[in-house]
Amino acid sequence: MPGASPPGGETPVPILWTGGWDSTFRLLQLLLVEGRSVQPYYVLNPDRPGLHRELGARASIATAVSERLPAEVRLLPTTFALRDEVPVGRWRATVLDLGLSFQNAWLAAIVEQRGWAGIELCISRADGNWPSFFERGADGRAVPVDGPVRDLFGLFRFPLIDLTRRDMVDIAREHGFLDVLQLRWFCWFPSERGRACGTCPPCHQVRGHAREVPEVLGGVRFRSMLGRGVRRLFPPPGTRDLDPFVWGLRVRRRRLVKRTRRLLARWHPRRWVR
């Protein structure tokens, strides 16, 4: 039963485990460093072409870590939810005002509707302006600042907000699980050959971090420059509500097509004017 206590009576730690770097680090830290059982949660986004890669990475990580777990520590079966099962409602305007991606809206809606209060959302200090959204609570933990941020994220806990990617690499290496951590996946739109697209927000983030912390790449290869250019001009269908960044690429592509047609119409009016 999801959420049930493992033998010994310890309550498992609820965590939103996507299979990405931050949440995988936290999962391994809980299991192998703190010796605590974990109840993972995962929100399925059927519109994301990289879904099979994320699920495959999670399965590989679970298999690898199971061989290292102490007898009293358990990785419980994942509890799943569908992205579209709960309307985002009021959260859509909130994330736009805060400059955040739409996935934060449906995460907040699902956690509220499902009653997943206290679930860990693994955001680190390296993730853009996220640290500015937090302050110290009475117990010293990071809590969302009062106002729209607290309304949106008040049901979550943020255990990694003080860590950088370098901190995570050092901790993983010290405790011997860096090899498992590097099994994670991040790209939303991988190629058929398993290469990262290089243009989605997670790819941009990873490429940026890799300049200072090359271990975050973990052997992942990116598409060629030509492939990335095609990906920017022709994003996959069904990505409008995925993220404002991706939708912006489609808007710019449409503008480019219109401008190109107007330019060519001056040279070949009979062929290009419609």
N, C-alpha and C positions, 0 to 999 in steps of 0.2 A: 504494500500500500504506500503511495507516494507520501512523503512527509512523516512516515512512521519512525519511531525511535529504534535505532539498532540495538543489538544486545548490549546490556550494560546500563540502559536507561538514558544515555546521553542524547540530547536533542540535536539532530543534524543541522548544520548551517545551511540556510536557503541561499542559493546563489544563481543569478542569471548567467548561465554558461553558454556563450555563443560559439566557442571553439576558436576565438581570437586570442591575441597575445595577453591582454590584461586579465580577462576572466579565466583563461587557462592558468596563468601564473597564480592567481588567487586560489583556484581549485587545488593546484599542486601544493601551495603553501599550507592550506588547511589540512590536507591529507598527510603530507610527508614531513612537514615541519611542526605544525601545531598538534598533529595527531587527532584531528577531529573529523567525524563523519560529515558527509556533505549530501544535501538534497539539491540536485541541479534542476533548473527550469530552462525551457527553451521555447521561444516564440517563432513559429514557422511562418516564413514569408514566401508563399508559393510563386510570387512574381519575380523573385531574385534568381537569376540563372546560376549563381554560385551556391545555391542551397545544397546541392549534392556534395559539393566540396566541403562545406562546413560540417555536414553530418558525417562525412567520411573522416574528417580530421578529428571530430569528437570521438568517433569509434576507435580510431587508432590510439588516441591519447588514453582513453579508458582502458584499452587492452594493455598498453604499456605500463600504466600506473598500477594496475591491479596486481602485477607481479611484484610490486615493491611495498604494498600496503601491510602494515601490522595486522595481526589477527583481529584486534578489537576495533579497527577503523574500517568504515565501509563507504563506498561510493554508491549511493542508492540509485534506482532507476529514475530516469529523467521524466519530469512532468511537462507535457507539451501543451501549447495553446496556439490557436490560429490567429494571425495578425488581424484579420478582418472580422473576427467573431464579436468584437465590441466596437461600436462607433466611437470615434475620437472626440466628437462633440466639442466641448468648451476648450479642450486642450490644444486644438489646432491653432486658434488665435494666440494662445499663450506662447507656443514654441516659435511662432512667427515674430512676435514681439521681442522674444529673447534672442532671436537669430539662431535657433537650433533646428536640427533636422526633424522631419515629420515622424521618424521612428520613435522619438521621445514622447510624442503625443499618444501613439497607440500603446507604447509600453506603460505609460501612466494609466491609461484607460483600462488595460487588461489587469494590471496589478490591483487597481481599485475594485474592479468587478469581481475578480477571482479571490480577493481577500488574501493577497500575498504580502501583507504588511511585514516589513523587516527584511525583505529580500535584499541581497547585496548586489549593487550595480557597480561594476568595476571600471571606474574612470580614474585615470592617473593624472599626476601633475603635468605630464607632458602633453595632455590633450587640450590644446588651444587655451581659451579663456575660462575653462571650467573652474579653476581654483578661485576665481573672483566671485563665484556663485555661493561660496561656502564661508562659514564662520565656525568658531569653536563653541561647542555646547558645554553644559555644566560638567560633563564627564570627560571633557577634553577631546571628544570625537568631533569630526567634521559634520556639520549639519547645514542644510540649505538656508540661505539668508531669508529673512522674513519677506513676505510679499508673493508675487507670482512664482518665484523659484521654489519657495516652500510649498505652495499649493501643488506644483507639478511634481516635485520630488520628495514630498514629505513622508511617503511610505517606504522609501528606499534607505539603505545604508551604504556608505561609501568608504570602504576600508583601504583603498589604494590612493586616495586623493593626495597624499603626501609623498608618494613614490614617483621616481622617474624611471625611464626605461633602463638606464644604467644601474639604478638600484636593484631593479628586478633581475637583471642579468647577473649581478654580483651575488645576490641571494640564491638564485637558481644554481649557479656554479658552486657556491659554497656547500649547498646541500645535495648536489649531485643529480639535479633533475633538469638541467639545461637542455639535454638531448630530447627529453619528452616535451618540454615547452616549445621547442622549435618544430614540433609536428603540427602546430596550430595553423589555421587558415584565416585569410582576411579579405581577399578580393571578391567583389560583388559580381564581376562579369569575366570569369576566367575563360581562356580559349579552350577548344576541344582537346588540345595537347596538355592542358593543365598549367598553362602559363598565366600569371596575373596580368590584368589588362593594362595596368599602369596609369589609368585615368580616373578611376573612381576615387571617392574621398579616402577610403582606407589605404589604397595604394599610394596616393600622394602623401599620406601621413607616414607610412612605413618607409618610403623612399627618403623622406626628410629625416626621420630618426636614424636611418642607416648611415648617414654621413658621420654621425658621432658614435653610434652604437651598431656596428655592422652585424652583430649577432642576431639582431631582430629579423634579418632576412632569412636566416635558417636554410639557405639553399634554394629559396624560391626564385624562379626566373620570370622575367617580365617579357611582354610582347615587344617586337621590334618597334622602332620609331614609326615606320609606315603603318603597322598594325594599330598603334595608339592613335595615329591621325585619323584613320578610318573609324575607329571606335568613338572618337570625339564628334565626328560629323554625323555618324549614323548610330546613335545609342539604341540599344535593344528596345522593342516595343514593350509597352506596359510598365514603363519606368517613371511616368509622370508624377505619381504620388510617392515614389520611393524616396526622393530627396530633392530639394530645390536646386542643388548643384547639377544633378543629372538632367532635370527638366530644363535648366538654363542652357545646357548644351544643345538640346533639341530646338529651342527657340533661336539660338544663334545660327544653327544650321539652316533653319527656314529663312532667316534673313539673308544668309549668304546665297541661297538658291535664288531668291527674288532679285537680289542685286546682280547676280551673274546673268540671269535672264534679261534684265533690263540692259545690261552692257552688250550682250550678244545681239539683242534686238536692233541695236544701232548698225551692226554689220550685216545681219541676215534677218531683216524684218519679216519676210514672208514665212520664215521657218520658226522663229522664236516668239513672235507676238501672238498671243492667244486671246 
